[in-house]
Amino acid sequence: MGFSKSKVTDVIVIGAGPSGLSASLYAGRAKLSTIVIEKGVPGGLAATTHWIENYPGFPEGISGSDLMQKMVEQVERFGSEFVYSSVNSVSTDNKSYFSVASDSGVFTSKAVIISTGTNPLNLDVPGEDRLRGLGVSYCATCDGPFFRGKDLLVIGGGDSAIAEALFLTRFASKVTVVHRRDQLRAAKSIQDHAFNNPKIEFRWDSVVNEILGEAKVEGAVLKDVRTGRVESIKTDGIFVAIGSRPDTGFIKVKVDKDERGYILTDERMRTPTLGLFAAGDVRAKSLRQVVTAVSDGAIAAVEAEQYLAAGK
C-alpha cells in the first residue's frame, strides 16, 4: 500500500487513552499537525474506572469517564483531529514517512506515537466465543448501559475487574465478582469502594467452567477450586477482566519487545525505528497508572517535536 504524500501529517497518535491524549495535547500545543486514531471510546481503560483518587489536582477524586472527557476537550482545543477506526498496520518504506493503514484509509506522517494499551485476555471456556457480544463483554464502558436492571458477573480480582464492577453498578441491579482466590488483588482503596457497595457480591475461590445460553447469555457454570464443586447459576451478562496483553500486532516496523510482548523503549520513549515512539501501558514498565501514562505521552510528544525539528 503506497503513501499519500499529498497530505503528510506531522504526528499520528495511535490510541486515545491517557497516554495518547497527553501526547496529542503536547503535540497540538507545539503546533504540530496531529491525527489521533482510536478504535473505540476515548479514554481507554481509565474511562471505565469508577473513581480515581490518586490523580493530582482532584483532591476529592473524579470519575474516570469525567477525567478522560476533560482530556479529550483539552486535546480538541489545540486542534488535534480524531479519527475513529481500527489500525491494521504501521509501516515505512523510506526514512521520512510512516504509513498508517486503517479501516478509514491510509494516513501518512513524519512521526508516530503508539499508545494502544492492551487487549483483554479470554477465559477460553465453552460458550465464550459463541456468546461474545451477546452478553459476554470485555468492556464495561462500551456495553454497561445495555444491562440496566440486570444481574451480572465480573470475572477477575485485580484493579481492572473491580473498576469494571463498580462502573457496572450504575446500570445493573446486582454485580457478582467471581475470583479464583479468597482475596482481591486490587488496590486497597478500590477494594473498599467495592466492599461498601450494596450492589456488589463476591464468589471466592471460583472459576468459570462454561458460559450458558443460546441466543444470549443465560447463565454460567462455576467451579469451586478448593472443593471441586460445580454449580450452574443464572446471569444476564458476563464481563471478563482477568488480564491483558499489549496491542502491538499491527506494527510492521522494527521495535524491541520483552517476553510478554510489551514494547521496549528508552526513557525518551524512543524505539529503534527513528520517528517511532511508544507511550503508556503498551510499554514495558513497572507501573501502569493514569499518571504514568500521561507522563509517557508528554515525553513522547516532546521527543517527536525534537525529532521533526532536527529534520530527520
C-alpha positions in Angstrom: 0.0 0.0 0.0 1.6 3.3 -1.1 2.0 6.6 0.6 -0.3 9.6 0.2 2.2 12.4 0.3 -0.3 15.0 -0.7 -1.3 15.4 2.9 1.5 14.5 5.3 0.7 14.9 9.0 3.4 15.7 11.4 2.4 13.2 14.1 -0.1 10.3 14.2 -1.0 9.1 17.6 -2.5 5.6 17.7 -4.7 5.2 20.7 -6.6 7.7 22.7 -6.1 6.5 26.3 -4.4 8.8 28.8 -1.0 8.5 27.1 -2.4 9.1 23.7 -4.4 12.1 24.8 -1.5 13.5 26.6 0.8 13.1 23.6 -1.9 14.7 21.4 -2.2 17.6 23.7 1.5 18.3 23.8 1.8 17.8 20.0 -1.1 20.2 19.4 0.3 22.9 21.7 3.6 22.6 19.8 1.7 23.5 16.6 2.3 20.0 15.1 -0.5 18.8 12.8 -1.8 15.8 14.7 -4.2 12.9 14.0 -5.4 10.7 16.8 -6.7 7.3 15.7 -8.8 5.5 18.2 -10.8 2.2 17.5 -13.2 2.6 20.4 -14.1 5.1 23.1 -11.5 7.7 24.1 -10.0 7.2 27.5 -9.2 3.5 27.3 -9.2 1.5 30.5 -9.2 4.7 32.5 -12.6 5.7 31.2 -14.0 2.5 32.9 -12.6 3.4 36.3 -15.4 4.2 38.7 -13.5 6.7 40.8 -9.9 8.0 40.5 -8.5 9.3 43.8 -4.7 9.4 43.0 -4.6 11.8 40.0 -3.0 15.1 41.1 -5.3 18.1 41.1 -8.5 16.4 42.1 -8.4 16.2 46.0 -11.9 14.8 46.2 -11.4 12.3 43.3 -13.0 12.2 39.9 -14.7 9.5 37.8 -12.6 8.0 35.1 -15.1 8.9 32.4 -15.2 12.5 33.5 -11.4 12.9 33.7 -11.0 11.4 30.2 -13.7 13.7 28.8 -11.9 16.7 30.2 -8.7 15.4 28.5 -10.5 15.0 25.2 -11.9 18.5 25.3 -8.4 19.9 26.1 -6.9 18.0 23.2 -9.6 19.3 20.8 -8.9 22.8 21.9 -5.4 22.6 20.5 -6.5 21.3 17.1 -5.8 17.6 17.0 -8.1 15.6 14.7 -9.8 12.5 16.0 -10.4 9.5 13.6 -12.4 6.6 15.0 -11.1 3.5 13.2 -9.0 0.3 13.7 -5.4 0.5 12.7 -4.3 -2.5 10.6 -0.6 -1.7 10.1 2.2 0.8 10.6 4.9 0.6 8.1 7.6 2.7 6.4 9.4 2.4 3.1 11.9 5.2 3.5 13.5 7.4 6.2 11.0 10.2 6.1 7.4 8.9 6.2 5.2 6.4 8.0 2.1 4.8 6.5 -0.7 4.0 8.9 -3.3 1.8 7.3 -6.7 1.8 9.0 -10.3 0.8 8.2 -10.8 4.5 7.3 -8.0 4.7 4.8 -4.2 5.2 4.8 -2.7 8.1 6.7 0.9 9.4 6.2 3.0 11.1 8.8 6.5 12.0 9.7 6.3 10.6 13.2 4.1 8.0 15.0 3.4 7.6 18.7 2.0 4.2 19.6 -0.3 4.3 22.7 -2.6 1.4 22.0 -2.5 0.0 25.6 -3.5 -3.6 26.0 -6.1 -6.2 24.8 -8.1 -8.3 27.3 -7.4 -12.0 27.9 -10.1 -14.5 27.2 -11.4 -17.1 29.6 -11.1 -19.8 26.9 -14.2 -21.7 28.1 -17.1 -23.2 26.2 -19.7 -20.7 25.2 -17.4 -17.6 25.4 -16.7 -17.2 21.7 -20.3 -18.1 20.6 -21.8 -15.6 23.0 -19.3 -12.8 22.6 -21.3 -9.6 22.0 -24.5 -11.5 23.1 -23.9 -11.0 26.8 -20.1 -11.7 27.0 -18.2 -8.5 27.1 -14.7 -7.2 27.8 -15.6 -3.5 28.1 -17.9 -2.1 30.8 -17.9 1.4 29.3 -18.9 0.1 25.9 -21.6 -2.4 27.0 -22.7 -1.5 30.5 -25.7 0.7 29.5 -27.2 -2.4 27.8 -27.7 -4.1 31.1 -29.9 -1.8 33.1 -31.6 -3.6 35.9 -29.8 -6.9 35.1 -27.7 -9.3 37.2 -24.1 -9.5 36.0 -20.9 -11.4 36.7 -17.5 -9.8 36.6 -14.6 -12.3 36.3 -11.3 -11.3 38.0 -9.9 -9.7 41.1 -7.5 -7.0 40.1 -7.8 -3.3 39.7 -9.5 -3.6 36.3 -12.1 -6.1 37.4 -13.1 -4.2 40.5 -13.2 -0.9 38.5 -15.5 -2.6 36.0 -17.7 -4.0 38.7 -18.1 -0.5 40.3 -18.8 1.1 36.9 -21.5 -1.6 36.2 -23.4 -0.8 39.4 -24.5 2.4 37.6 -26.8 0.2 35.5 -27.1 -3.4 36.9 -29.3 -4.4 39.8 -26.6 -6.8 41.1 -22.9 -7.4 40.2 -21.2 -10.6 41.4 -17.4 -10.6 41.3 -16.1 -14.1 40.6 -12.4 -14.6 41.7 -10.3 -17.7 41.8 -8.7 -16.7 45.1 -10.0 -15.8 48.6 -8.9 -12.2 48.4 -8.7 -9.5 45.8 -5.5 -8.3 44.1 -6.9 -4.8 43.5 -5.6 -1.7 45.3 -7.0 -1.3 48.9 -8.8 1.9 48.1 -10.7 0.3 45.2 -11.5 -2.7 47.3 -13.0 -0.5 50.0 -15.4 1.0 47.4 -16.4 -2.4 46.2 -16.9 -3.9 49.7 -19.1 -0.9 50.7 -21.2 -1.0 47.6 -24.5 -2.8 48.3 -24.9 -3.9 44.7 -21.7 -5.9 44.7 -21.4 -9.5 45.9 -18.4 -11.9 45.8 -17.9 -15.6 44.8 -14.5 -16.5 46.2 -12.2 -19.4 45.2 -14.3 -19.8 42.0 -13.7 -20.0 38.2 -16.0 -20.1 35.2 -16.1 -23.5 33.5 -18.7 -22.7 30.9 -21.0 -19.9 29.8 -24.6 -20.9 29.2 -27.2 -19.6 26.7 -28.4 -19.9 23.2 -29.2 -16.6 21.6 -27.8 -14.7 24.6 -26.0 -15.3 28.0 -28.4 -17.0 30.4 -26.0 -18.4 33.0 -22.6 -19.8 33.9 -21.1 -22.9 35.3 -18.9 -22.1 38.3 -16.3 -24.4 39.9 -15.0 -24.1 43.4 -11.3 -24.5 43.1 -10.9 -25.8 46.7 -13.7 -28.4 46.8 -14.2 -29.1 43.1 -17.9 -28.5 43.5 -19.6 -27.3 40.2 -22.7 -25.2 40.2 -24.8 -23.5 37.5 -26.1 -20.0 38.2 -28.2 -17.6 36.3 -26.9 -14.3 35.0 -27.7 -11.8 32.2 -24.2 -10.9 31.3 -20.5 -11.7 31.9 -17.8 -9.1 31.9 -14.3 -10.7 31.6 -11.4 -8.8 33.3 -8.7 -11.3 34.0 -5.7 -9.5 32.5 -4.5 -8.2 29.2 -1.7 -8.4 26.6 -0.2 -5.4 24.7 -1.8 -4.4 21.4 1.1 -4.4 19.1 0.3 -6.9 16.3 -0.2 -4.2 13.7 3.4 -2.8 13.9 5.3 -3.7 10.8 8.5 -1.8 11.6 11.3 -2.6 13.9 10.5 -2.5 17.6 12.0 -4.4 20.5 9.7 -6.2 22.9 10.0 -8.1 26.2 9.0 -11.7 26.8 5.3 -10.7 27.2 5.2 -8.6 24.1 5.4 -5.1 25.7 7.4 -2.6 23.7 10.9 -1.7 24.9 11.8 2.0 24.7 14.4 4.2 26.3 13.5 6.8 28.8 12.7 9.2 26.0 10.0 6.8 24.6 12.1 6.1 21.5 12.1 2.8 19.7 14.9 1.5 17.3 12.9 3.0 14.4 13.6 6.7 14.1 10.4 8.7 14.4 8.5 5.9 16.1 7.7 6.3 19.8 5.7 4.3 22.3 3.9 5.5 25.4 1.6 4.2 28.2 0.5 0.7 29.0 1.8 -0.8 25.7 5.4 -0.1 27.0 7.4 -2.5 29.3 7.3 -0.6 32.6 7.0 -1.1 36.3 3.8 0.9 37.0 0.7 1.3 34.8 -1.4 4.2 36.1 -3.1 7.2 34.6 -0.4 9.5 35.9 2.5 7.4 34.4 0.7 7.1 31.1 0.2 10.8 30.9 3.9 11.4 31.6 4.8 8.9 28.9 2.6 10.7 26.4 4.1 14.1 27.2 7.6 12.8 26.8 6.8 11.0 23.5 5.3 14.2 22.0 8.2 16.4 23.1 10.7 13.9 21.6 8.6 13.7 18.4 8.7 17.5 18.2 12.5 17.5 18.6 12.9 14.7 16.1 10.9 16.7 13.5 12.8 19.9 14.3 16.0 18.1 13.6 14.7 17.2 10.1 15.5 13.5 10.5 
